[in-house]
Amino acid sequence: MIFSPPIEAFIKLFVKDLEENNVAVFAGAGMSKNAGYVDWPELLRDIATELGLDIKFEHDLISLAQFHVNERQSNAGLARKILEEFSAQAEPSSSHSILARLPIRTYWTTNYDSLIEDALKAAFKIADIKHSVKQLNHTRPKRDAVVYKMHGDVTEPGQAILSKQQYERYHDTHARFITALSGDLVSKTFLFIGFSFSDPNLDYVLSRLYVSPDADKKQHYCFMKKDKGVSREKKNAAAYRNRKLELRIADLKRFGIQTLLIDDYSEIQKILEEIEVRFRKRTVFISGSAEEFGAWDRPAAQQFVHNMSAALVRANFRVVNGFGWGIGSAVINGALEAIYASPEKYSEDQLVMRPFPQFAKDAKQLPMLWEQYRQRMISLGGIAIFIFGNKIGPEKTIIEANGVIREFEIAIERGLVPIPIGVTGYAAETLFNKVMASSKTIYGRTPGIVSLVKELGNKNIDHPDLIKKIVHILQYLNK
């Protein structure tokens, strides 16, 4: 998909912020609505009817909620409504799932549902949930992300922030949430999704955070839909709404929030998908195993793997490896050599080792365990390199490693770009021939790399040049 220049620029900068672990997400009601939950107008529709009002004509929904509390002398009715609407199970949307897979450690939301937590759990991440002030005192062990639910949670509907009076007192009752959000807004790049910017709490924090027009502002982003108007509508009405949209966009700049205009809300998922693809392309999964090295002698082959791994780190890629037999140690040593030679420039986070489990309670479960392990490990990457790929078979013969073949299949299924190093022989050569025979299908998104990958089958190329070509291919994929 071709994106507009502002969105293309956003994607590039956002991917860089992800690489630096410097991103936070603020999810509004729009995200939950896309997953099947109600938004505020729908939540308060019956409440408005009880009051003798019509939700179509109501814009100050917080006051509407307060009117209901005033009539009932209690917020029990609103709490019950939250319990009814958000207790029903809904599946996280594709956007939730993408965000959960990305290395985002901070989530803020005004929603009461558990969609963010559910998406993180599905991505095998541990979420530390904060929906009350007292929870801010504690840290969940081994947490991967913090989810701040600043208006409460469906599990405690009686404590949810709903009425105008609760909003007015929020800076006293939930001061520590405001402090935490203020700190994140100063230090992280926020992406606001499904948010209308009509929430008084966020307005309170933003307005006090940037009291001076000259204050330095962290760059944040939000999505807004263009107003296309409706058929048979008077031009004046459409012009009026467009003018108001322009003014809202200009006002958000006071807070360092850049508006990304889209034609339809479905574009948000496509933008997030592109962000994930580009981010993952900075991570290279190395698949391979070797009992023998064919035309290569063992020291030269392992030195090649060592040097290749080091070169990937120096090119600012992250390396993922399952510690394949005869290959894993060289991958580790090469990556660590590059990292420790310049620790101020490279990080240990650039090396992810996932040694395969060797034992299971039931030996029959081991192949299933390996499959799950491969799926999770390969899903971390955006590019997969295949080298050698052999093992001892029946009667001590050398055969192609079926594990490497399976990793290729998973890589294709998960959308990784496969780069088989054909000159290393065995499974890698078989996969190289397969890729060349189906290059249009496999490299459909980046047809320009076919000629580059083809050079990796040239057996006359020396090892240093081979490594340079591999790095060049990876850099080309990340343009």
N, C-alpha and C positions, 0 to 999 in steps of 0.2 A: 504494500500500500504506500502511495506517495503522500507525505504529510506536508502541511503548510510550513513555510519557513519558521514561524515562531514555535510551532510544535516540534519540528525537527531540531531546533536549537535547544528546546527544553529537554528532549529525549537524551541528547548528548550530555548535557550538563547533569541531568538527573542520574544517568548511569555512572558518571564520575563520582557523584555524591554517594551513590550506593557502594562503590568500590572503597570509599573512605569511611564507610559505616556512619554516615552523617545524615540519615533520612528519617523523617517521622511522617506518619499518615494521620490525617484528621478525617474521620468518617462521619458523615451526616446521614439524615434520614433517607436521602436518595439511594444510598447503597443498600440499605435494608429493604427499601421498596422494590428494588430490582430483584431481590431474592424472594419476594412474595409477602413481605410484611407491609403493614399499613404505614402511611406517613401521618403527620400531625393532623391535617384536615380530616382524614378518614378516621383517625383515632378519636377525634372530638365530634364526629358527625352526630352520634346519638346524644352526646352531652348537649350539643347546641339545640337539638330537637326538644330535649327535656326542658330547656330554658325558653322555649318558644321562639327560637332563632333558626336561621337557615345558614348552614355552613358556607354556602356559596357566596354569601355577602359579608362573611367575617374574615378579616385580615389580621387583627390583633388576637391571635389564638391564645397567647398567654393570659390576656385579660379574660378571654372566654372561659378558660380553665378556672380562673379566680372567681368568676361569677358563679360557677357551679359549686365551688367550695363555700362561697358565701351563702348560697341557697341551702346547702346541705349541712352547713356548719361542720363540715368534715371533708377530708380528701379521700374518704373510703371508696366513693364511687369511681374516682379517677384511678385509684390503685387497682380496683377490681377490673377496670377496663384494660389496664396494662397487662394484668395477669391473664385475662382472656385472650388478648390479641397476640401477645408475645410468648405465651407458653406453648402454642402450637409449633411443632417442629418444622423448620424450613432449612433447606440446604444452602450452604454458602454459594454465592454466585461465582462465576469464573473470575471476576475481578478480585473477590475476596481470596480465592485460591492463589492467584498470581502474586498478590501482595504478600501472602503468607509464605510463599516459597522464596521470596527475595530476602536479602539480609537486612530486614527492617526490624529494629529492636524496640521501637516506640510507637504505640498506637494510642490516639485519643479519639473519643467518640461521645456524642450526646445520645446515642441509641441505647435502648434497654436490653436488646436481644443479645444472644451469644454467638452471632455469626463469625465475628473476628476470632474468638477463642476456638470455635469449631474448626475454622480454616487452619489455624495454627496447629491444632492437634492432628489434623489430617496430613499436615506437612511434617509430622514427627517433631514438633517443637513444643517446648514447655512454656506456657503463658502464665505470667504473674498478674492476676486480676486485681485492680484497685477500683472499687465502686463506693467505698466509704472512707472517711477521713482516717479512721483507726487502722485501716489496712495499709496506709502509707508508712506506718512505723515498721512494717515487716517486709522482708525480702524472701521470696520463694527460692529455695536452693535449686541450682542448676537451671535457672530460668533462661530462656532464649529471647523472650520479648516481654515488655510490660504493656498492659492494656489498661489505660485510664478511662473509666466510664464516669465522666464528671456529672452525669445526671442520675446515676444509680443503675440498678440492675433488676431484671424481671424476678429474680429470686427474692428480692426484698421490695416489692412494689409500694409498700407503705412509706419507704424512705426516698422514693423517686422525686426528683425536682420537676414540678408540674405547674404550680400556680404562680401568679405574678408576685405574691408575697414571698414565696420561696426564692424566686429570682432576685428580688430586692434585698434579701438577707444573705444571699449566697456568699458575698465577700466576707461575712462574719462566720457563717456556719461552715464554709468550705474554703477558708482562706489558704490552706495548704495546697489545695488543688490549683488555685490561681497561681501560687508561687511556683509550683512544679511546671505548670504550663508556660508561665512566663520564662522560666529558665530554658525550656526546650525551644521556645520560639526564638530565643536569642542565639542558641547554639546549633540548631538543626535546620535542615531544609524541609519544610512542611509541604505535603501535597494534600490539598483539601478536595475531597471527593463526596459528591452528594450533599453538599452543604450550601445553604441559601444565604448565609451571612446575615440572617435576621435574628440570630440568637443573641440575647442581651448579655449573657455571660462572656462569650467570645468578644463581643464588642467592648465590654468593660475591660478585659485584659489588654486587647490591642490598643485601645485609646490611652491607657495608662502606661503601656510599655513604650509607646512612641509619643510622649508628650511634647517633644521638640521636633519641629519639621526637619531639623538638621541632624537628628540622631541617626547613627549608623543602623542600617536595617539588613537583617538576613533575608536573602531572596527566598520567597515562598511562591507556590503556584496553586491555582484553582481552575476548574473547568466550568465554563458557562456555555449554554446553548444560544446560538444566534437566533434572533427573532425573525422568522421568515414571513410572519403575518399569516392570515387565513384568506381563503378565497371570498370574494364579494365584500371584503372588509374595506371600510373607508381608509384612504391613504393617510389621513390625518391621525387615525388611531394607531396605525403601524409606525408612523414616524414618531409619534409620542413615545411609544414603548422603546423604540430604538434609541431615542435621545436619552431616556432614563437609563437604559443599559450602558450607554457611553459614560454617563455620569457615575454610575456604580463602579464601573471598571476603573475610572480615574480616581475615585475615592479609595478603592482598595490599595492603590499604589502608595497611599499614606503609610500603610502598614507593611510595605515591601512585598505585597502579594500581586503577582503578575497573572492576569487572566488569560486563559487559553480558550479561544473560541472554537466551538465545534458545531457541526451542522445537526448532529443527532447524538443522543446520549450513548448509543451503541458504539460510537467511535472511541469512547473511553477504554473499553475492553481491548480494542485493536491497538491503542497506544500503549497500554500496559503490556500486551503481548510482545510488542516490539521492544519495549524496555527490557523485558525478561530475556528475549532472544539476544539482544546486544550485550546485556550483562553476562549471560552465561558464556558468550563467546570469548570472554576473558579468562575462562576456566577450561583447561585442557585435560581430558581424561586419557591416560596412557594405558593401553591394553597390550599385553604381551606376556609370553612365557617362553622359556628356552631351556631344553635339556642339552641341545647342541646348537651350533651357530652356522652350520653349513660352510660356505666359502669363507666365512669370517672366522678368525681364530678367537678364542674366548676372551683374552685380554683386550684385543682391539674392539670386539663387539661391546663389551661392558664399558670400555672407555667412551665409545660412541654414545651409548645410552646416558652415561654420566654427563658428557659434554652437552648433549641435547637437552637434558633436564636443566642444567645450569643456564643454558642459553634461553630457555623459556622463562625462567625466573628473571633473568636480566632484561628480558623484553617485557617485563611486568605482567606476565601471565601467572595464573594460579595453576598448580599441577595436582591432579588427583590420580592416585594409583592404588591398586588392590594388592600390591606386593606380590606380583606374579613371579613364579619360580624362575630363577636365573636373571631376572630383570629388576625386581623391586629394590634390591640393595643399591644398584647403580642409580636408579631414579632418585632415591633418598639422598645418597651421597652427593650427587651433582647439584640437586636443589639446595641442600644445606651449605654446600661450599659457596654457592653464589650468595646465599642469604647472609652467612656469617662473614663473608669478605666485605660486605657493605651493609651492616645491620641498620644504619641510619636511612638507607635507601630501600632495602627490601625487608620483607616481614616473614616470620614463620607461618603466618596465615596463608602464604602462597604455596605451602605444601600440605596436602591433605592425604594421609595414608590410611587405608581401610583394609588391613590384612583380613583375609577370608577366615571365618571360623572353621576349625578343623574337627570339632567334635559336636555331637548332638546326643540327647538322651536316647533317641531312636535313630539308628544309622539311616533308616529310610527317610528321615526328615531332613538329612543334610543337603541333598540336592535342592529341596524346596527352600531351605534356609539360604543357600547360595544364590538362588534366583532372586529372592527378595533383596538380598544384599547387593547384588548387581544392579537391580532396578534403582535402588536408592542412591547408590554410588554414582552411577552413570547420569542420573538426573541432575547432578550438581554441575555438569559440564555443558558446554555448547559446541565443543569440538572434540573429536575422538581420534587419537593417533594409534595405529596398529603396527606393532613391530614383532618380527619373528613369529612365534605362535606354534610351538611344538611341544610334545611330551612323549614319555615312554608308553608304548602300546603293548599289545599282546606279544609275548615271546621277545620282549625287550626291543621291539622295533620302534623307530621314531615315527610318530604320526602327527598330523595337524591337531592342535589343541582345540577341542570342541568348545571350551570355555571362551576362547577368543572369538570364535565364530558367533557364539551366542551374544557376546558383548557387542559385536557389530550389529546384530539384529535389533538388540535393545536400543542401541544408539540411533538407528534409523527410525525406530518406532517413536522415540522421544525427541526427534527433530535435531539431533546433533549432526554436525558436518563431519563425515568420516574422511580421514586422511591415512590410507594404508601406505606404509613405506615398503613398496614392492621389492626393493633390492635386498631386503632382509630375508626374503624367502618364506617358505612354509605357509601358515595361514594368512600371513600378511600379503604374500604374493597372490594367493587365491583371491583374497578380498580386493586387492589392487586390480586384478583382471576383471572382477565383477563390477567394480566401480567404473572402470573405463568403458565397459560394455553398456552400462546404464547411466552414463554420466549426465545425460539430459534430464533424466528423472531425479537422480540423486542430488545433482548440483543445480537444480532448477532456479533457486533463488540467487545463485552466484555463478552463472555459467562461465565467467571469466577465469575461474580457477582451474578449469579442466586442463588447459595446456600446462599450468604450473604443477599440478599433481602428476601429470604424465611423466614429468622429469624424474619423479621419485622411483621410477622403474628402470632408470638408466644404470646399469651395473658398472659402468666405467667411471662414474662420478666418485670423487674421493670424499672421505667422511666430513671434513670441515665444510666443503661446499654443500654437501647434503644437508647438514644442519642449517646452513644459511638459507637454503631453499625452503626448508620446513618453517623456519621462523618467518620468512617472507610471505609464505602462504597464509600463516596465521594473522599476520599484520594486514594482509590484503583483505581477509575476511572481516577484519575489525575497522575497516575504513568507514 
